[in-house]
């Protein structure tokens, strides 16, 4: 999939395109490096402050390891910025609505806002794809091997596709990396007889559905929207290519800037969360006392948590839960989750035992903020095990419980999520700045592909607006339901759909390259992350870690 040389009959004249080679002002470079250094210092100071607040001391080796992992995670978001967000600015640049360098700064700022105002639901949607034993033991050598393997695999594939100018999806890449680690872990721990039980296929199906549907939604929705615009809007300028370097009229320009803003904001709100989830895994593994539990929950929430835990336990007892000793319950529940078999009397009994123990401990401490350091990892692991098990029970088809019982389990599930799934403000800020800065660097390769190499003729104002409106709307809707989707897939296919609706046709070579990247990303990312996990795990075990 090397970057192709356009033939005369299928290329858009570069002479009539926008100027993309204007040099940066020297002050901009200084500002970039100062911001980048500031992010790293801010992250380091925040970690020190958070751990000191709970009395957790990090050894120098652990702190250095944590710093390296955070650097790679923020690097993933940085690469994501100049890889994916270039799609958002291509339309305003190629319609002369905004100068190139102003467009990328504008987009970077709204990426920042999108991350800061995100819900956090997507962050944990991808994490739930990981094997439960690795998440529970994320602070182990295998857990750290997992984190580095999936981060490095995602960064490597993103950089490779960016280098040849292909609009590949960072979401697609990261999900492939996560699934690759899950497969590798299953094979290494259980051999070929273990099958694929190490992957949560119900969650994987939900996530992958969003990815394979994205190109279809982008193509047909943008095609239909442009046809509707042609039928309703009678402004002929909207459906003509820009003349030379002249900007569009004020109304058209405002529309295109709005759509660029919407895509940038929605991209930040969805893609930024993936880095947040990975960073939280790193923090939980290295500094569990400070980050394993949501210590910001007030003590007033404790009685409700205890009552919810006891109500859920009573519901499972009524469904035939067998009595299991607390010291055996964790192992029983872990095996049930590995096999995706939580609807058994033994699994119910394990959930009851762990839940009652949780209720007793949290009630005894008074709140999560008062849980001592030595008890934090066990309480977090117990909460996660029960959360994962109740999630599978609630989603089972056909339903095994009455509506009132499901309500009790969902209420307990929500309180467990509140206690374990949180994102500190500094993590949001660091990811937001990394994504925003990435938008301003390395954007040209992808912009040229989207702007010049998909349609056979120059992009019109209507094409740019329809593609971006579809992308922004789809991403924001996916964020609402906690689904990771690909800005790249939606927008590049939207440009293709708009090109067809305009009667311009598509450049066959580019479309084939885009399709090849879409098809190859998942298996390549899985193979790369699985191989890296095996290699890193071998090194960890050889070092006795």
Secondary structure, 3 states (H helix, E strand, C coil): CCCCCCCCCCCCCHHHCCCCCCCCCHHHHHHHHHHHHHHHHHHHHHHHHHHHHCCCCCCHHHHHHHHHHHHHHHHHHHHHHHHHCHHHHHHHHHCCCCCHHHHHHHHHHHHHHHHHCCCCHHHHHHHCCCCHHHHHCCCCHHHHHHHHHHHHHHHHHHHHHHHCCCCCCHHHHHHHHHHHHHHHHHHHHHCHHHCCCCCCHHHHHHHHHHHHHHHHHHHHHHHHHHHHHHHHCCCHHHHCECCCCCCCCHHHHHHHHHHHHHHHHHHHHHHHHHHHHHHHHHHHHHCHHHHCCCCCCCHHHHHHHHHHHHHHHHHHHHCCCCCCCHHHHHHHHHHHHHCCCCCCHHHHHHHHHHHHHHHHHHHHHCCHHHCCHHHHHHHHHHHHHHHHHHHHHHHCCCCCCCHHHHHHHHHHHHHHHHHHCCCCHHHHHHHHHHHHHHHCCCCHHHHHHHHHCCECCCCEHHHHHHHHHHHHHHHHHHHHCCCCCCHHHHHHHHHHHHHHHCCCCECHHHHHHHHHHHHHHHHHHHHHHHHHHHHHHHHHHHCCC
